[in-house]
Amino acid sequence: MDCEKFVEEQITDIRQTVADAKAINALSGGVDSSLTTVLGHRALGDQLKTVFIDNALMREGEPQRVVKTFADIDIPVELVDAQDEFLSALAGLTDPEEKRQAVTDTFYSKVFSQLVTESGAKFLLHGTILTDIEETVAGIKRQHNILAQLGIDTEKAYGYSVLEPLKTLRKDDVREVAKSLNLPAEISERIPFPGPALATRIVGEVTRQRLNTVRKATAIVEEELADSRAFQYMAVLLNDRATGIRNNKREFGQIIVVRCIESIDARTATATELPWDKLNLICQRIITEIEDVNRCLYDLTPKPPATIEYI
Ligand code: XMP
């Protein structure tokens, strides 16, 4: 694709649409919202306010790391603590769609709409990509960042219009554009991480304690697979327990699934053929470093029929 032309067109379009109004966007640190943030700032400068909402569902140290990455490229990002709002909305929910809906509703109706009102923004920049739209419209999964395509009039519902500069791109195009803008590799090469974050990697109820478990497992998997060159890798906490034995005592422990996949655009995926030693090492670390986890499984399922995330 012609990255330069794409960037120019989007910057012009954002500028013309927003004119002298204010805009806002939420950055998650993923390549989609990062590229949207950079395009938005190039188009609008300080007319655009960028926030990072700490929804309690992020990885270890992630909010602070993302804010710092953008500070290093001179883009100010405001960190907003909304942990309690998200956790109370998720309390008691086990159905995957209800969990996704709770994250979406808390994000838009509660936390973000208040930030929009306070900022006086009339436009919201969103990092929706083509795959998000296709999968939501096809009913495969409700993506966190889809509104207009579901017939939701954001102007009426939330008081702002949504701009989606990346909606014609797939993940590989997004990375190409990010690279063409010389963005740091931690942005352009960052592995995809979903909007509802670790909530998509907990089967069953999302609680602080269960988040801590999956967060620790995620840190181990990401550390061990950083050089795997896989498309995406993750840890998932199942909503089941298995009998085990530790220090001569029977225990009914938790189960972590490790998933590592090859994909071009996340529409289809296959499991990575990881070396046995590496799998063993990850398993050993997970069952010894994380309290209460006594099983670790490697997921071989392709997409389809499985999706990449677990909810
Ligand atoms: P699935 O699980 O649907 O994931 O096979 C496809 C790709 O999309 C990511 N994903 C999301 N990204 N908001 C996002 O921005 C979401 O709600 C969401 N759910 C899944 C997932 O990590 C994978 O790369």
Boltz pocket constraint, residues with backbone or C-beta under 6 A from the ligand:
constraints:
  - pocket:
      binder: B
      contacts: [[A, 135], [A, 141], [A, 142], [A, 143], [A, 144], [A, 145], [A, 192], [A, 193], [A, 194], [A, 195], [A, 196], [A, 200], [A, 232], [A, 266], [A, 303], [A, 306], [A, 307], [A, 308], [A, 309], [A, 310]]
      max_distance: 6.0
